[in-house]
Amino acid sequence: MENKLKLYGFNNLTKTLSFNIYDVCYAKSEREQKDYIAYIDEQYNSERLTNILCNVTEIIGAHILNISKQDYDPQGASVTILLTERALPVELIDKSCNHGEIDILATRDSVAAHLDKSHITVHTYPEYHPDNAIATFRVDIDVSTCGQVSPLAALNYLIGSFDSDIITADYRVRGFTRDVTGRKLFLDHDITSIQDYIDDKTLERYDAIDVNVYQSNIFHTKLLIKEIDLQNYLFNTDVYEISPKRRLEISESLRREMIEIYSGMNIYK
């Protein structure tokens, strides 16, 4: 749709996709809980997250100007990338930036990446509850673009890059651009729901609801995994080592945790 629009000047619509991804796990002892946090920290360290965001940049058709990354103590990681819609000549790029050269990650503890009025960020938040043996891993991702590139193009890739039990996604288009007659355009593509951009096979695995404000170009979607295969939620434990009654209790505990996160409120006492 965007390529067909004849615009006056630059397309300065800002399109922002923000979403949280949650992974829930059962770790029965304090040692297992801490081991789970360490495992998640290793699996989703800043270097791997950087590679994921670099792939996102390529998928949406943008170009990297600069990358910033950091692993935190005791846990968690962050990455920020600044993007540009079109590649800039080398002489125009800020000399203090790393120009998106990924091999620099091997020689620096922190790196920053930038887009031309656009950016991608990711932050991870592993945590566990010491009393109920439930551990959660949250990923916050923001993809904000300006111009023709759209963050929605990378939505399926991002969902597939993480184990996602609950997904909360927000998409908003802000500002306006003008066509050649001077008429304001507040949206340059068709959208009725974020679900329109999620693969059908992925949607089959989730219960999903929308809360959209069409007058303001605000779209909100929440997804909750339908089926729980208990073995996939046990950390360092075989499901057959657990009695049938205990399996049911654990499954119910995991489901309650997911429902509360999905609902955004405390439901169970």
C-alpha positions in Angstrom: 0.0 0.0 0.0 2.7 2.5 0.9 4.6 2.2 -2.4 1.4 3.1 -4.3 0.9 6.3 -2.3 2.1 9.5 -4.0 3.4 11.7 -1.1 4.5 15.2 -0.8 7.9 14.9 0.8 8.9 12.2 3.3 6.6 9.6 4.8 7.0 10.6 8.5 4.3 8.4 10.0 5.7 6.7 13.1 4.7 3.0 13.5 5.4 1.4 16.8 5.0 -2.2 17.8 5.4 -2.9 21.5 4.9 -6.3 23.0 5.6 -8.5 26.0 6.3 -12.2 25.8 6.1 -14.4 28.8 7.5 -17.9 29.3 6.4 -19.8 32.4 8.2 -22.7 34.0 7.9 -25.1 37.0 11.1 -25.3 39.1 10.4 -27.1 42.3 13.4 -26.2 44.5 15.3 -22.9 45.1 18.3 -24.4 43.4 16.3 -25.3 40.3 14.8 -21.9 40.3 18.2 -20.2 40.3 19.4 -22.7 37.7 16.5 -21.8 35.5 17.3 -18.1 35.8 20.9 -18.9 34.9 19.8 -21.0 31.9 17.5 -18.2 30.6 20.3 -15.6 31.1 22.6 -17.8 29.0 20.0 -18.6 26.3 18.9 -15.0 25.9 22.1 -13.1 26.5 22.7 -9.7 24.9 24.7 -11.2 22.0 21.9 -13.6 21.0 19.4 -10.8 21.4 21.5 -8.6 19.2 21.5 -11.2 16.5 17.7 -11.5 16.7 17.3 -7.7 16.4 19.7 -7.6 13.5 17.5 -10.2 11.7 14.5 -8.0 12.5 16.2 -5.0 10.9 16.8 -7.1 7.7 13.3 -8.4 7.6 11.7 -5.0 7.8 14.1 -3.7 5.2 15.9 -1.1 7.4 19.6 -0.5 7.9 21.6 -0.4 11.2 23.5 2.7 12.2 24.5 1.7 15.8 24.0 -1.0 18.4 24.1 -0.9 22.2 23.9 -4.0 24.3 24.4 -5.0 27.9 24.1 -8.0 30.2 23.1 -7.2 33.7 24.1 -8.6 37.1 22.4 -10.6 38.6 20.2 -11.2 35.6 18.7 -9.8 32.4 19.9 -8.2 29.3 19.1 -5.2 27.0 19.8 -4.3 23.4 19.0 -1.1 21.5 19.4 -0.6 17.8 19.0 2.7 15.9 17.8 2.2 12.3 17.6 4.1 9.0 15.1 3.4 6.2 17.8 3.8 3.6 21.5 3.1 3.9 23.6 6.2 4.7 26.9 7.0 3.0 29.7 6.2 5.4 30.9 9.8 5.6 27.5 10.9 7.0 27.4 8.3 9.9 28.4 9.6 13.3 32.0 8.5 13.8 31.3 7.5 17.4 28.9 4.8 16.2 29.9 1.3 15.4 28.0 1.4 12.0 26.3 -1.9 12.9 29.5 -3.9 12.5 28.5 -7.0 14.5 32.1 -8.3 14.9 32.7 -5.3 17.3 30.6 -7.2 19.9 33.6 -9.5 20.5 35.7 -6.5 21.8 33.2 -4.4 23.7 31.1 -4.9 26.8 28.5 -2.5 25.6 27.3 -1.4 22.2 24.5 0.8 20.8 22.6 0.7 17.6 20.5 3.5 16.0 17.9 3.9 13.2 17.1 7.2 11.4 14.2 8.3 13.7 13.6 4.6 14.3 14.8 2.1 16.8 14.5 -1.5 18.1 14.9 -2.3 21.8 14.6 -5.5 23.8 14.9 -6.1 27.6 14.6 -9.4 29.5 13.3 -9.9 33.0 13.8 -13.4 34.4 12.2 -13.9 37.9 10.8 -16.6 40.2 8.4 -16.9 43.1 10.2 -18.6 46.1 7.0 -20.1 47.5 5.1 -21.6 44.6 7.9 -23.1 42.4 6.8 -21.0 39.4 9.5 -19.1 37.4 8.7 -16.6 34.6 10.7 -15.1 31.9 9.5 -11.8 30.4 10.8 -10.1 27.2 9.8 -6.6 26.3 10.3 -5.6 22.7 9.7 -2.3 21.0 10.1 -1.7 17.3 9.5 1.9 16.2 9.9 2.9 12.5 9.4 6.0 10.5 8.7 5.9 6.8 7.7 3.0 4.6 9.3 0.2 6.7 6.8 -1.5 9.0 7.5 -3.4 12.3 4.6 -5.7 11.6 6.7 -7.5 8.9 8.9 -9.0 11.7 6.1 -9.9 14.1 6.0 -13.7 13.2 9.8 -13.9 13.4 9.9 -12.3 16.8 7.1 -14.6 18.2 9.0 -17.6 16.9 12.3 -16.5 18.4 11.0 -16.9 22.0 9.0 -19.6 23.9 5.8 -17.7 24.3 3.0 -18.7 26.7 1.5 -15.2 26.8 1.9 -12.4 24.3 0.6 -8.9 24.9 1.0 -6.7 21.8 0.3 -3.0 21.0 0.6 -1.3 17.6 0.1 2.4 17.1 0.5 4.7 14.1 1.2 8.3 15.1 1.6 11.6 13.2 0.6 12.2 9.6 2.1 12.5 6.2 0.7 14.3 3.1 -0.2 13.2 -0.4 0.7 15.4 -3.4 -2.5 17.4 -3.0 -1.6 18.3 0.6 -4.3 16.0 2.1 -3.2 14.5 5.4 -2.8 10.8 5.7 -2.9 9.3 9.2 -2.5 5.7 8.1 -0.7 4.4 5.0 -1.8 0.7 5.2 -4.9 -1.4 5.9 -5.2 -2.9 9.4 -8.1 -4.1 11.5 -6.2 -6.2 14.1 -2.7 -7.2 14.9 -3.9 -10.8 14.4 -4.1 -10.0 10.7 -0.3 -10.1 10.7 0.2 -13.3 12.8 0.6 -16.6 11.0 -2.6 -18.7 11.0 -0.8 -21.7 12.4 0.5 -19.6 15.3 -3.0 -18.2 16.0 -4.4 -21.8 16.2 -2.2 -22.4 19.3 -3.6 -19.4 21.2 -6.8 -17.9 22.6 -6.7 -14.2 21.5 -8.7 -11.1 22.2 -8.5 -7.6 20.8 -9.1 -4.2 22.3 -8.7 -1.7 19.5 -9.3 2.1 19.3 -9.7 2.6 15.5 -10.3 6.3 15.8 -6.8 6.7 17.2 -5.0 4.0 15.2 -4.3 2.0 18.4 -4.4 -1.8 18.2 -4.1 -4.2 21.2 -4.0 -8.0 21.1 -3.5 -10.5 23.9 -2.7 -14.2 23.3 -2.8 -17.1 25.8 -1.4 -20.6 24.9 -4.2 -23.1 24.7 -2.5 -26.4 25.5 0.0 -27.2 28.2 2.4 -30.2 27.6 3.6 -30.5 31.1 7.0 -31.9 30.2 7.8 -28.7 28.3 7.3 -26.7 31.6 9.4 -28.8 33.9 12.9 -27.7 34.5 15.4 -30.6 35.0 12.5 -32.9 35.9 11.0 -35.8 34.0 7.2 -35.8 34.0 7.1 -39.6 34.7 9.0 -39.0 38.0 5.9 -37.1 39.3 2.6 -38.8 40.4 -0.5 -38.2 38.3 -2.1 -36.2 41.1 0.9 -34.0 41.4 1.1 -33.5 37.6 -2.5 -32.2 37.7 -1.6 -29.8 40.6 1.4 -28.5 38.7 -0.6 -28.0 35.5 -3.3 -26.1 37.4 -0.7 -23.9 39.1 1.0 -23.1 35.7 -2.4 -22.3 34.2 -3.4 -20.0 37.0 -0.1 -18.1 36.7 -0.7 -17.7 32.9 -4.3 -16.6 33.4 -3.3 -13.9 35.9 -0.5 -12.6 33.6 -2.9 -12.7 30.6 -5.6 -10.9 32.6 -3.2 -8.4 34.1 -4.6 -8.9 37.6 -4.4 -11.1 40.7 -7.3 -13.6 40.4 -6.4 -16.6 42.6 -5.7 -16.3 46.3 
